Amino acid sequence: MIEVKDVIRRYVTGDIDLTALNSVSLNIEKGEFVAIMGPSGSGKTTFMNIIGCLDRMDGGTYLLNGQDVSNLEDNQLALIRNKEIGFVFQAFNLLPRISVFKNVELPMVYAGIPSKERKERALSALEKVGLTDRVNHRPNEISGGQKQRVAIARAIVNNPAVIMADEPTGNLDTKSSIEIMKIFQKLNNEGATVVMVTHEDNIALSAKRVVKFLDGAIMDDCLVEGRKIF
């Protein structure tokens, strides 16, 4: 599903030359649930941005679902993001002036999906996250946990190859965090591939595999023993 080989990412500002990723190689198979961890500045967010096609690498190769995306143009990367990747962010990134339903429908509008199919798929995605009773609410009318559930519904509505979650519980209380992780585990059990950045050990332990970054490199990659099932 994800094949990253010898990826380098450098940031040069004036006299400062920072290597954020130093020849990183990693494979993630279809159906895995992988947590990416590491301290601030370790490279984990840069890695997520690259595999999410939000940033470009300075060296190396990246195959996503069998397609080499290493050197694609911006418009091609935008199509890849819409078709192959479902994003869930810490800050939810919902549009405040439109309904829950419209937020979930939006990626399908960009993908050119017909209206009838958009409605069916949006309602199905909202049912999977338990929000069919909130379809006409706006984001400011629902809780933080519900907002993240909307974001997950939006992420899965185009049936992406992989769901990428960046600190998905970072703005949530414990109860809401548990609800969100239950959804990710359920989606993974149904076959979804999930890659999640988190700094919380108990959240990482809900994944099946933990990859730890330090100083721009992978320092540990292990399966989770005694996995936490929410």
Backbone as CSV, one residue per row, in Angstrom:
resi,resn,N_x,N_y,N_z,CA_x,CA_y,CA_z,C_x,C_y,C_z
1,MET,0.821,-1.207,0.000,0.000,0.000,0.000,0.859,1.264,0.000
2,ILE,1.808,1.347,0.964,2.743,2.467,1.033,4.162,1.903,1.005
3,GLU,4.944,2.328,0.007,6.342,1.905,-0.120,7.217,3.140,-0.207
4,VAL,7.936,3.407,0.866,8.811,4.571,0.944,10.252,4.072,1.012
5,LYS,11.113,4.593,0.147,12.502,4.126,0.116,13.463,5.313,0.058
6,ASP,14.342,5.374,1.056,15.435,6.359,1.107,14.946,7.799,0.946
7,VAL,13.851,8.120,1.601,13.272,9.465,1.470,14.051,10.480,2.300
8,ILE,14.387,11.575,1.640,15.094,12.686,2.286,14.247,13.943,2.167
9,ARG,14.167,14.692,3.252,13.497,16.001,3.208,14.337,16.994,3.975
10,ARG,14.746,18.074,3.285,15.577,19.109,3.897,14.857,20.446,3.807
11,TYR,15.068,21.264,4.811,14.557,22.624,4.815,15.744,23.576,4.940
12,VAL,15.869,24.460,3.965,16.978,25.415,3.967,16.420,26.828,4.103
13,THR,16.800,27.519,5.185,16.385,28.897,5.424,17.618,29.708,5.787
14,GLY,18.040,30.567,4.860,19.247,31.344,5.118,20.445,30.439,5.318
15,ASP,21.072,30.567,6.472,22.247,29.743,6.780,21.883,28.424,7.451
16,ILE,20.594,28.225,7.697,20.156,27.011,8.392,19.772,25.938,7.382
17,ASP,20.365,24.776,7.514,20.088,23.627,6.651,19.666,22.464,7.561
18,LEU,18.367,22.183,7.587,17.827,21.169,8.491,17.371,19.953,7.699
19,THR,17.871,18.799,8.091,17.416,17.539,7.489,16.305,16.965,8.360
20,ALA,15.070,17.084,7.879,13.923,16.607,8.647,13.734,15.104,8.515
21,LEU,14.053,14.558,7.349,14.016,13.114,7.129,15.320,12.694,6.480
22,ASN,15.963,11.683,7.060,17.297,11.286,6.620,17.275,9.841,6.117
23,SER,16.986,9.692,4.816,17.000,8.384,4.156,16.065,7.381,4.849
24,VAL,14.787,7.761,4.936,13.782,6.936,5.611,13.173,5.936,4.632
25,SER,13.111,4.682,5.051,12.467,3.624,4.264,11.430,2.914,5.140
26,LEU,10.249,2.695,4.571,9.176,2.059,5.348,8.127,1.517,4.390
27,ASN,7.639,0.303,4.686,6.523,-0.279,3.949,5.339,-0.458,4.889
28,ILE,4.171,-0.110,4.407,2.927,-0.326,5.152,1.993,-1.113,4.245
29,GLU,1.537,-2.264,4.726,0.710,-3.147,3.914,-0.769,-2.778,4.014
30,LYS,-1.522,-3.181,3.015,-2.966,-2.980,3.017,-3.572,-3.628,4.258
31,GLY,-4.452,-2.914,4.945,-5.136,-3.449,6.115,-4.411,-3.251,7.427
32,GLU,-3.238,-2.615,7.403,-2.516,-2.350,8.650,-3.096,-1.133,9.365
33,PHE,-2.835,-1.064,10.672,-3.145,0.109,11.487,-1.837,0.487,12.172
34,VAL,-1.214,1.560,11.679,0.125,1.939,12.118,0.089,3.279,12.835
35,ALA,0.690,3.333,14.019,0.842,4.587,14.755,2.264,5.095,14.553
36,ILE,2.379,6.389,14.220,3.678,7.038,14.051,3.908,7.930,15.267
37,MET,5.034,7.708,15.966,5.316,8.455,17.187,6.702,9.091,17.126
38,GLY,6.946,9.991,18.061,8.259,10.623,18.169,8.131,11.988,18.806
39,PRO,9.200,12.484,19.432,9.158,13.806,20.055,9.060,14.909,19.006
40,SER,8.791,16.125,19.461,8.740,17.276,18.566,10.057,17.411,17.810
41,GLY,9.964,17.598,16.486,11.167,17.726,15.673,11.773,16.409,15.233
42,SER,11.086,15.301,15.514,11.650,13.987,15.183,11.491,13.623,13.713
43,GLY,10.567,14.298,13.020,10.325,13.996,11.612,9.004,13.316,11.338
44,LYS,8.240,12.994,12.397,7.007,12.239,12.193,5.965,13.022,11.389
45,THR,5.825,14.326,11.658,4.841,15.128,10.930,5.284,15.345,9.487
46,THR,6.575,15.569,9.278,7.102,15.693,7.917,6.842,14.417,7.136
47,PHE,7.060,13.271,7.781,6.808,11.986,7.131,5.335,11.852,6.754
48,MET,4.443,12.215,7.672,3.009,12.153,7.382,2.645,13.061,6.212
49,ASN,3.228,14.262,6.183,2.922,15.195,5.098,3.386,14.658,3.742
50,ILE,4.499,13.948,3.744,5.001,13.393,2.479,4.146,12.223,2.021
51,ILE,3.845,11.287,2.916,3.038,10.144,2.473,1.594,10.560,2.203
52,GLY,1.177,11.713,2.759,-0.141,12.254,2.457,-0.152,13.138,1.223
53,CYS,1.000,13.235,0.538,1.141,14.044,-0.680,0.834,15.518,-0.428
54,LEU,1.108,15.979,0.800,0.959,17.384,1.141,2.289,18.131,1.043
55,ASP,3.382,17.393,0.982,4.724,17.969,0.900,5.541,17.122,-0.068
56,ARG,6.622,17.692,-0.556,7.474,16.988,-1.508,8.783,16.554,-0.846
57,MET,9.295,15.449,-1.320,10.580,14.956,-0.828,11.710,15.535,-1.669
58,ASP,12.913,15.547,-1.101,14.094,16.015,-1.820,14.907,14.870,-2.397
59,GLY,14.550,13.660,-2.032,15.239,12.485,-2.559,14.504,11.234,-2.145
60,GLY,14.688,10.163,-2.901,14.028,8.908,-2.587,12.824,8.653,-3.468
61,THR,12.108,7.566,-3.188,10.927,7.199,-3.966,9.757,6.879,-3.046
62,TYR,8.550,7.068,-3.586,7.336,6.801,-2.827,6.287,6.216,-3.763
63,LEU,5.873,4.992,-3.479,4.792,4.343,-4.216,3.574,4.250,-3.302
64,LEU,2.446,4.771,-3.778,1.186,4.722,-3.048,0.207,3.869,-3.833
65,ASN,-0.194,2.767,-3.238,-1.134,1.854,-3.891,-0.630,1.452,-5.276
66,GLY,0.692,1.255,-5.376,1.301,0.797,-6.612,1.704,1.889,-7.587
67,GLN,1.347,3.140,-7.299,1.664,4.253,-8.201,2.819,5.082,-7.650
68,ASP,3.805,5.356,-8.501,4.921,6.202,-8.105,4.464,7.654,-8.095
69,VAL,4.422,8.247,-6.897,3.949,9.628,-6.763,5.104,10.585,-6.446
70,SER,6.338,10.089,-6.589,7.510,10.858,-6.162,7.650,12.197,-6.871
71,ASN,7.331,12.233,-8.166,7.617,13.429,-8.955,6.390,13.960,-9.697
72,LEU,5.214,13.755,-9.151,3.994,14.230,-9.808,3.851,15.742,-9.687
73,GLU,3.127,16.332,-10.643,2.811,17.756,-10.601,1.761,18.020,-9.526
74,ASP,1.599,19.306,-9.148,0.679,19.676,-8.064,-0.751,19.229,-8.350
75,ASN,-1.208,19.416,-9.601,-2.584,19.026,-9.922,-2.768,17.519,-9.868
76,GLN,-1.708,16.773,-10.220,-1.773,15.318,-10.124,-1.807,14.863,-8.670
77,LEU,-1.030,15.532,-7.823,-1.039,15.208,-6.392,-2.404,15.504,-5.772
78,ALA,-3.037,16.584,-6.225,-4.370,16.922,-5.716,-5.370,15.814,-6.046
79,LEU,-5.276,15.245,-7.240,-6.159,14.143,-7.623,-5.880,12.900,-6.786
80,ILE,-4.602,12.638,-6.531,-4.224,11.495,-5.692,-4.800,11.664,-4.290
81,ARG,-4.660,12.870,-3.728,-5.187,13.125,-2.373,-6.690,12.897,-2.326
82,ASN,-7.396,13.345,-3.346,-8.851,13.211,-3.357,-9.302,11.768,-3.530
83,LYS,-8.574,11.014,-4.334,-8.984,9.652,-4.673,-8.453,8.607,-3.711
84,GLU,-7.190,8.745,-3.297,-6.515,7.666,-2.588,-6.379,7.867,-1.079
85,ILE,-6.531,9.117,-0.596,-6.214,9.409,0.808,-7.385,10.091,1.493
86,GLY,-7.732,9.602,2.670,-8.720,10.264,3.517,-8.014,10.865,4.714
87,PHE,-8.141,12.183,4.891,-7.427,12.886,5.952,-8.324,13.159,7.155
88,VAL,-7.747,12.973,8.345,-8.394,13.382,9.596,-7.365,14.194,10.376
89,PHE,-7.720,15.449,10.694,-6.772,16.355,11.336,-7.172,16.649,12.785
90,GLN,-6.204,17.062,13.571,-6.454,17.423,14.966,-7.489,18.536,15.083
91,ALA,-7.430,19.513,14.178,-8.301,20.689,14.252,-9.614,20.499,13.485
92,PHE,-9.905,19.271,13.053,-11.146,18.885,12.374,-11.210,19.413,10.937
93,ASN,-10.900,20.714,10.738,-10.897,21.326,9.398,-12.248,21.211,8.688
94,LEU,-13.319,21.415,9.456,-14.656,21.447,8.866,-14.991,22.865,8.428
95,LEU,-15.843,22.989,7.416,-16.311,24.310,6.986,-17.479,24.716,7.882
96,PRO,-17.362,25.835,8.602,-18.333,26.160,9.655,-19.719,26.573,9.169
97,ARG,-19.828,27.045,7.932,-21.099,27.621,7.483,-21.992,26.653,6.727
98,ILE,-21.514,25.418,6.574,-22.351,24.423,5.904,-22.620,23.268,6.859
99,SER,-23.632,22.485,6.545,-24.076,21.422,7.437,-23.079,20.273,7.506
100,VAL,-23.300,19.406,8.493,-22.523,18.167,8.628,-22.588,17.375,7.322
101,PHE,-23.787,17.234,6.769,-23.962,16.491,5.522,-23.139,17.105,4.397
102,LYS,-23.201,18.418,4.245,-22.468,19.093,3.167,-20.965,18.959,3.340
103,ASN,-20.485,18.986,4.591,-19.057,18.790,4.840,-18.604,17.410,4.368
104,VAL,-19.411,16.401,4.662,-19.056,15.036,4.269,-19.165,14.857,2.753
105,GLU,-20.112,15.545,2.156,-20.350,15.433,0.710,-19.245,16.084,-0.127
106,LEU,-18.564,17.064,0.428,-17.661,17.921,-0.338,-16.585,17.179,-1.153
107,PRO,-15.880,16.185,-0.575,-14.875,15.501,-1.393,-15.459,14.842,-2.640
108,MET,-16.706,14.415,-2.562,-17.347,13.791,-3.724,-17.710,14.823,-4.779
109,VAL,-18.008,16.050,-4.352,-18.253,17.135,-5.308,-17.001,17.357,-6.142
110,TYR,-15.841,17.437,-5.460,-14.573,17.622,-6.165,-14.253,16.442,-7.074
111,ALA,-14.721,15.256,-6.683,-14.443,14.051,-7.473,-15.424,13.872,-8.622
112,GLY,-16.444,14.744,-8.708,-17.403,14.671,-9.803,-18.431,13.569,-9.661
113,ILE,-18.736,13.159,-8.431,-19.732,12.115,-8.186,-21.137,12.699,-8.358
114,PRO,-22.038,12.006,-9.038,-23.407,12.505,-9.224,-24.133,12.713,-7.896
115,SER,-25.086,13.620,-7.892,-25.769,14.052,-6.672,-26.417,12.905,-5.905
116,LYS,-27.124,12.035,-6.601,-27.829,10.940,-5.925,-26.845,10.020,-5.205
117,GLU,-25.750,9.692,-5.898,-24.741,8.825,-5.287,-24.058,9.530,-4.116
118,ARG,-23.824,10.843,-4.254,-23.222,11.603,-3.151,-24.075,11.500,-1.894
119,LYS,-25.374,11.643,-2.055,-26.282,11.584,-0.901,-26.216,10.217,-0.236
120,GLU,-26.262,9.162,-1.032,-26.245,7.804,-0.489,-24.949,7.526,0.266
121,ARG,-23.832,7.923,-0.353,-22.533,7.642,0.261,-22.288,8.492,1.492
122,ALA,-22.729,9.741,1.468,-22.559,10.611,2.637,-23.353,10.085,3.820
123,LEU,-24.591,9.673,3.576,-25.422,9.145,4.661,-24.861,7.825,5.186
124,SER,-24.322,6.997,4.289,-23.709,5.738,4.713,-22.484,5.996,5.589
125,ALA,-21.649,6.966,5.203,-20.453,7.295,5.991,-20.841,7.845,7.354
126,LEU,-21.860,8.684,7.394,-22.318,9.251,8.671,-22.932,8.169,9.567
127,GLU,-23.570,7.185,8.953,-24.101,6.063,9.734,-22.973,5.267,10.375
128,LYS,-21.848,5.104,9.659,-20.718,4.348,10.195,-20.120,5.008,11.428
129,VAL,-20.226,6.347,11.522,-19.662,7.051,12.682,-20.740,7.460,13.684
130,GLY,-21.967,6.982,13.466,-23.043,7.208,14.430,-23.583,8.618,14.476
131,LEU,-23.691,9.264,13.310,-24.139,10.663,13.304,-25.302,10.926,12.353
132,THR,-26.114,9.941,12.106,-27.248,10.155,11.202,-28.276,11.127,11.773
133,ASP,-28.211,11.363,13.083,-29.149,12.311,13.703,-28.602,13.736,13.735
134,ARG,-27.449,13.957,13.102,-26.836,15.296,13.120,-26.561,15.828,11.714
135,VAL,-27.184,15.241,10.702,-26.833,15.578,9.321,-27.091,17.046,8.978
136,ASN,-28.092,17.646,9.578,-28.436,19.031,9.231,-27.843,20.059,10.192
137,HIS,-27.117,19.608,11.201,-26.469,20.532,12.124,-25.225,21.141,11.473
138,ARG,-24.839,22.307,11.950,-23.576,22.904,11.540,-22.503,22.541,12.566
139,PRO,-21.229,22.644,12.180,-20.157,22.245,13.099,-20.202,22.938,14.460
140,ASN,-20.654,24.197,14.520,-20.694,24.897,15.816,-21.841,24.429,16.698
141,GLU,-22.657,23.527,16.184,-23.794,23.015,16.946,-23.554,21.598,17.484
142,ILE,-22.354,21.084,17.297,-22.042,19.739,17.777,-20.753,19.768,18.603
143,SER,-20.508,18.710,19.361,-19.347,18.650,20.251,-18.057,18.370,19.481
144,GLY,-16.927,18.493,20.185,-15.636,18.209,19.565,-15.532,16.776,19.083
145,GLY,-15.993,15.835,19.895,-15.960,14.438,19.478,-16.813,14.179,18.256
146,GLN,-17.976,14.847,18.200,-18.843,14.703,17.034,-18.212,15.337,15.795
147,LYS,-17.525,16.457,15.981,-16.820,17.082,14.847,-15.784,16.123,14.268
148,GLN,-15.065,15.427,15.144,-14.053,14.495,14.641,-14.708,13.310,13.948
149,ARG,-15.875,12.914,14.407,-16.595,11.847,13.723,-17.043,12.291,12.327
150,VAL,-17.449,13.555,12.212,-17.771,14.111,10.893,-16.532,14.066,9.999
151,ALA,-15.394,14.451,10.564,-14.145,14.440,9.799,-13.795,13.037,9.330
152,ILE,-14.052,12.036,10.154,-13.787,10.651,9.750,-14.740,10.242,8.629
153,ALA,-16.013,10.614,8.760,-16.980,10.311,7.702,-16.542,10.953,6.384
154,ARG,-16.097,12.188,6.454,-15.604,12.877,5.254,-14.378,12.159,4.684
155,ALA,-13.529,11.626,5.560,-12.298,10.950,5.120,-12.591,9.636,4.398
156,ILE,-13.651,8.942,4.778,-13.911,7.617,4.214,-14.906,7.633,3.056
157,VAL,-15.516,8.788,2.777,-16.638,8.817,1.847,-16.222,8.502,0.411
158,ASN,-14.970,8.760,0.047,-14.492,8.433,-1.303,-13.806,7.075,-1.365
159,ASN,-13.985,6.260,-0.328,-13.377,4.923,-0.262,-11.878,4.971,-0.563
160,PRO,-11.123,5.727,0.237,-9.700,5.905,-0.044,-8.894,4.633,0.205
161,ALA,-7.704,4.607,-0.400,-6.805,3.473,-0.170,-6.288,3.472,1.261
162,VAL,-6.130,4.669,1.838,-5.577,4.774,3.188,-6.196,5.968,3.905
163,ILE,-6.447,5.801,5.207,-6.886,6.897,6.066,-5.668,7.394,6.829
164,MET,-5.394,8.694,6.754,-4.270,9.285,7.470,-4.796,10.252,8.519
165,ALA,-4.449,9.991,9.767,-4.951,10.774,10.891,-3.800,11.436,11.630
166,ASP,-3.830,12.757,11.708,-2.760,13.519,12.360,-3.247,14.008,13.719
167,GLU,-2.783,13.356,14.788,-3.186,13.683,16.168,-4.712,13.790,16.281
168,PRO,-5.453,12.741,15.878,-6.917,12.843,15.811,-7.608,13.018,17.157
169,THR,-6.908,12.699,18.259,-7.508,12.871,19.590,-6.896,14.044,20.343
170,GLY,-6.049,14.825,19.679,-5.305,15.896,20.349,-6.163,16.974,20.963
171,ASN,-7.352,17.219,20.401,-8.252,18.266,20.917,-9.451,17.703,21.668
172,LEU,-9.374,16.422,22.061,-10.541,15.767,22.631,-10.306,15.330,24.076
173,ASP,-11.413,15.236,24.824,-11.324,14.695,26.176,-11.214,13.176,26.107
174,THR,-11.027,12.543,27.258,-10.779,11.097,27.283,-11.947,10.308,26.697
175,LYS,-13.165,10.651,27.076,-14.343,9.917,26.593,-14.461,10.010,25.068
176,SER,-14.292,11.218,24.537,-14.384,11.399,23.092,-13.230,10.699,22.374
177,SER,-12.045,10.710,22.981,-10.892,10.027,22.388,-11.162,8.537,22.245
178,ILE,-11.748,7.949,23.271,-12.080,6.521,23.227,-13.083,6.241,22.111
179,GLU,-14.087,7.107,21.973,-15.082,6.935,20.912,-14.439,6.977,19.530
180,ILE,-13.510,7.914,19.348,-12.831,8.046,18.056,-11.972,6.821,17.766
181,MET,-11.257,6.334,18.771,-10.409,5.164,18.537,-11.236,3.911,18.284
182,LYS,-12.393,3.806,18.894,-13.293,2.691,18.589,-13.652,2.688,17.110
183,ILE,-13.910,3.889,16.562,-14.275,3.993,15.147,-13.104,3.586,14.262
184,PHE,-11.892,4.075,14.569,-10.727,3.707,13.771,-10.489,2.197,13.818
185,GLN,-10.618,1.607,14.993,-10.413,0.165,15.106,-11.477,-0.605,14.322
186,LYS,-12.713,-0.129,14.364,-13.791,-0.782,13.613,-13.527,-0.690,12.108
187,LEU,-13.138,0.496,11.640,-12.838,0.663,10.219,-11.679,-0.236,9.800
188,ASN,-10.657,-0.328,10.658,-9.519,-1.187,10.371,-9.929,-2.656,10.343
189,ASN,-10.769,-3.057,11.280,-11.253,-4.440,11.307,-12.058,-4.782,10.053
190,GLU,-12.645,-3.742,9.440,-13.417,-3.940,8.201,-12.531,-3.876,6.965
191,GLY,-11.224,-3.655,7.170,-10.292,-3.702,6.048,-9.582,-2.411,5.710
192,ALA,-9.936,-1.310,6.382,-9.304,-0.026,6.078,-7.851,0.006,6.549
193,THR,-7.006,0.642,5.762,-5.619,0.893,6.157,-5.579,2.243,6.862
194,VAL,-5.003,2.277,8.066,-4.982,3.498,8.869,-3.550,3.816,9.278
195,VAL,-3.116,5.055,9.022,-1.822,5.546,9.488,-2.095,6.771,10.353
196,MET,-1.634,6.736,11.595,-1.982,7.763,12.564,-0.757,8.314,13.272
197,VAL,-0.606,9.628,13.276,0.423,10.285,14.085,-0.177,10.608,15.446
198,THR,0.532,10.255,16.510,0.067,10.584,17.859,1.262,10.699,18.804
199,HIS,1.103,11.516,19.839,2.134,11.597,20.876,1.679,10.893,22.146
200,GLU,0.476,10.308,22.119,-0.107,9.675,23.298,0.122,8.165,23.261
201,ASP,0.811,7.655,24.271,1.132,6.221,24.298,-0.114,5.345,24.290
202,ASN,-1.117,5.717,25.085,-2.309,4.865,25.169,-3.083,4.851,23.860
203,ILE,-3.025,5.952,23.100,-3.670,5.997,21.789,-2.877,5.151,20.796
204,ALA,-1.555,5.255,20.828,-0.709,4.468,19.927,-0.911,2.975,20.126
205,LEU,-1.157,2.572,21.360,-1.317,1.154,21.659,-2.619,0.574,21.122
206,SER,-3.492,1.422,20.586,-4.704,0.924,19.944,-4.426,0.469,18.516
207,ALA,-3.259,0.858,17.985,-2.853,0.414,16.650,-2.286,-0.997,16.726
208,LYS,-1.970,-1.556,15.564,-1.381,-2.898,15.520,0.142,-2.846,15.416
209,ARG,0.652,-1.664,15.079,2.081,-1.500,14.853,2.474,-0.072,15.208
210,VAL,3.613,0.102,15.840,4.092,1.430,16.224,5.465,1.677,15.605
211,VAL,5.577,2.793,14.889,6.852,3.215,14.287,7.294,4.494,14.982
212,LYS,8.499,4.485,15.563,8.989,5.638,16.315,10.110,6.341,15.563
213,PHE,9.956,7.677,15.464,10.961,8.499,14.803,11.825,9.229,15.824
214,LEU,13.069,9.479,15.451,13.971,10.307,16.249,15.022,10.902,15.315
215,ASP,15.155,12.218,15.374,16.172,12.924,14.574,16.091,12.578,13.087
216,GLY,14.865,12.524,12.574,14.689,12.323,11.141,14.844,10.906,10.646
217,ALA,14.924,9.946,11.569,15.100,8.547,11.173,14.188,7.661,12.017
218,ILE,13.946,6.455,11.514,13.147,5.489,12.267,14.046,4.800,13.280
219,MET,13.687,4.916,14.568,14.496,4.296,15.617,13.893,2.979,16.104
220,ASP,12.590,2.767,15.825,11.955,1.528,16.290,10.729,1.262,15.426
221,ASP,10.470,0.010,15.160,9.320,-0.409,14.363,8.894,-1.765,14.887
222,CYS,7.769,-1.803,15.590,7.387,-3.064,16.238,5.875,-3.270,16.233
223,LEU,5.482,-4.520,16.269,4.082,-4.869,16.428,3.679,-4.632,17.877
224,VAL,2.406,-4.319,18.076,1.924,-4.016,19.427,1.503,-5.310,20.107
225,GLU,2.146,-5.613,21.231,1.745,-6.769,22.044,0.789,-6.278,23.126
226,GLY,-0.240,-7.026,23.370,-1.228,-6.589,24.339,-1.964,-5.345,23.863
227,ARG,-2.339,-5.385,22.587,-2.996,-4.229,21.949,-4.219,-3.784,22.741
228,LYS,-4.365,-2.466,22.869,-5.482,-1.904,23.612,-6.713,-1.849,22.716
229,ILE,-7.731,-2.592,23.064,-8.975,-2.607,22.311,-9.993,-1.732,23.035
230,PHE,-10.427,-0.696,22.360,-11.401,0.220,22.975,-12.827,-0.302,22.790
